[in-house]
Structures are given as C-alpha cells and as structure tokens.
Amino acid sequence: KQWYQRRVRGKNVSVKILPSSLSCTVFSETKFSDKLFGSIVTDESTWTLEEEDGLRFIRIFLVKCIKTPQNCWKSLFQSSCNADPLTLDTMQKRFLQERYQRENPGFDFSGADVSGQYQDGGPQFNFQ
C-alpha cells in the first residue's frame, strides 16, 4: 500500500483500467503504468479512494476474463509485481479444490489437503 495524506481526493487521481493494461496517476505523477499479466473485464473492474487511520489509499479491484485454475496469474504485471510464492501456492491449491467441487458436486472438498500436481490447475482427465 502507498498511503497519501487527507488532501488527496478523487479528482486528483486517474486510474485507467484497460483490458490488458493498468495505470495510476496521483497529482499528475504516474505511480505505475504497465501491461497486465492477463486480460480483465473492464466493465466489472473498478477503483476506490479509501481512508484508514487518517490516511488515504487507492484500492483497485480487477476482474479476470479467464477464471480457471490454469490461468492463475503469477504476477500483476507482465514485467513486475510477482506474487509471493507461498500466496501463489495457496491460490493454486484453492483453485484446484474449487475445480474438483464443480466436477464432483456430491463431495465436499473444503477440508481436503491438496498435494501432488496442482500447479496450472492440476491433472487434466479426459474420460471418453
């Protein structure tokens, strides 16, 4: 998080959310501008200026176009902001649990311990 003093208002902030890129400018100073790791749905993505303990910060909420375990972003941008390895590992396990739950609605995978091949969405089964 980058904190700002109270004087920052929405009119001082410009956040451009495009399908494959994101930029943020505060008081005419570009804080970041880069290509996203994947595509997003711009109509469902948004940003807010929030306050906590007398300081303000910008929260950006992005909705990914492809929401599958195989599309777990390894970073926010193509060239920077890599996900913490432990966080990425946890996300990949959760996505695999969600996939198994969708594929097997009669079973409860909420307490399951995921191990083995779970990166990139886990094993792909093709039963014919």
C-alpha positions as semicolon CSV with decimal commas, in nm:
position;residue;x (nm);y (nm);z (nm)
1;K;0,000;0,000;0,000
2;Q;0,108;0,351;-0,064
3;W;-0,054;0,598;0,172
4;Y;-0,149;0,957;0,095
5;Q;-0,239;1,246;0,317
6;R;-0,601;1,356;0,356
7;R;-0,575;1,620;0,085
8;V;-0,586;1,357;-0,192
9;R;-0,932;1,350;-0,348
10;G;-1,083;1,151;-0,628
11;K;-1,033;1,438;-0,870
12;N;-0,656;1,418;-0,802
13;V;-0,646;1,052;-0,904
14;S;-0,662;0,900;-1,251
15;V;-0,683;0,522;-1,282
16;K;-0,702;0,382;-1,635
17;I;-0,829;0,027;-1,643
18;L;-0,795;-0,126;-1,990
19;P;-0,840;-0,492;-2,095
20;S;-0,465;-0,560;-2,091
21;S;-0,308;-0,268;-1,904
22;L;-0,341;-0,059;-1,589
23;S;-0,211;0,282;-1,492
24;C;-0,247;0,513;-1,193
25;T;-0,163;0,881;-1,167
26;V;-0,187;1,092;-0,849
27;F;-0,141;1,472;-0,869
28;S;-0,013;1,433;-1,230
29;E;0,260;1,190;-1,115
30;T;0,240;0,842;-1,272
31;K;0,268;0,582;-0,996
32;F;0,259;0,286;-1,235
33;S;0,166;0,205;-1,593
34;D;0,220;-0,143;-1,730
35;K;0,075;-0,439;-1,919
36;L;-0,125;-0,680;-1,704
37;F;-0,028;-1,048;-1,673
38;G;-0,363;-1,140;-1,833
39;S;-0,683;-0,982;-1,962
40;I;-0,952;-0,827;-1,741
41;V;-1,318;-0,733;-1,773
42;T;-1,308;-0,353;-1,766
43;D;-1,683;-0,305;-1,705
44;E;-1,662;-0,507;-1,382
45;S;-1,328;-0,367;-1,260
46;T;-1,313;-0,051;-1,051
47;W;-1,113;0,156;-0,806
48;T;-1,187;0,346;-0,486
49;L;-1,013;0,604;-0,272
50;E;-1,034;0,483;0,088
51;E;-0,927;0,615;0,426
52;E;-0,776;0,430;0,720
53;D;-0,630;0,588;1,035
54;G;-0,647;0,934;0,878
55;L;-0,452;0,833;0,566
56;R;-0,587;0,756;0,221
57;F;-0,505;0,482;-0,023
58;I;-0,628;0,368;-0,364
59;R;-0,784;0,021;-0,385
60;I;-0,806;-0,128;-0,734
61;F;-1,035;-0,426;-0,796
62;L;-0,975;-0,619;-1,120
63;V;-1,194;-0,897;-1,261
64;K;-1,004;-1,150;-1,473
65;C;-1,151;-1,256;-1,809
66;I;-1,043;-1,617;-1,772
67;K;-1,117;-1,757;-1,427
68;T;-0,971;-2,105;-1,442
69;P;-0,705;-2,278;-1,234
70;Q;-0,482;-2,290;-1,541
71;N;-0,494;-1,908;-1,555
72;C;-0,357;-1,830;-1,208
73;W;-0,161;-1,506;-1,254
74;K;0,198;-1,534;-1,134
75;S;0,227;-1,154;-1,115
76;L;0,009;-0,847;-1,152
77;F;0,206;-0,705;-1,443
78;Q;0,399;-0,887;-1,715
79;S;0,725;-0,729;-1,601
80;S;0,681;-0,673;-1,225
81;C;0,482;-0,726;-0,905
82;N;0,534;-1,102;-0,876
83;A;0,307;-1,288;-0,639
84;D;0,461;-1,416;-0,318
85;P;0,546;-1,787;-0,380
86;L;0,352;-1,906;-0,074
87;T;0,047;-1,698;-0,173
88;L;0,064;-1,831;-0,530
89;D;0,089;-2,188;-0,399
90;T;-0,216;-2,134;-0,174
91;M;-0,417;-1,983;-0,462
92;Q;-0,336;-2,274;-0,694
93;K;-0,445;-2,527;-0,429
94;R;-0,771;-2,338;-0,369
95;F;-0,845;-2,320;-0,743
96;L;-0,792;-2,696;-0,773
97;Q;-1,030;-2,758;-0,481
98;E;-1,291;-2,536;-0,646
99;R;-1,246;-2,724;-0,975
100;Y;-1,292;-3,062;-0,804
101;Q;-1,601;-2,929;-0,626
102;R;-1,756;-2,821;-0,958
103;E;-1,669;-3,154;-1,122
104;N;-1,798;-3,358;-0,824
105;P;-2,091;-3,168;-0,669
106;G;-2,183;-3,453;-0,432
107;F;-1,848;-3,439;-0,248
108;D;-1,711;-3,183;0,000
109;F;-1,351;-3,084;-0,074
110;S;-1,341;-2,788;0,168
111;G;-1,122;-2,972;0,422
112;A;-0,913;-3,165;0,171
113;D;-0,535;-3,140;0,178
114;V;-0,405;-3,079;-0,174
115;S;-0,068;-3,228;-0,268
116;G;0,098;-3,360;-0,579
117;Q;0,047;-3,196;-0,918
118;Y;-0,181;-2,899;-0,858
119;Q;0,005;-2,618;-1,036
120;D;-0,164;-2,493;-1,351
121;G;-0,498;-2,642;-1,250
122;G;-0,387;-2,993;-1,160
123;P;-0,411;-3,305;-1,374
124;Q;-0,644;-3,298;-1,673
125;F;-0,859;-3,608;-1,710
126;N;-1,008;-3,697;-2,046
127;F;-1,256;-3,979;-1,994
128;Q;-1,423;-4,092;-2,313
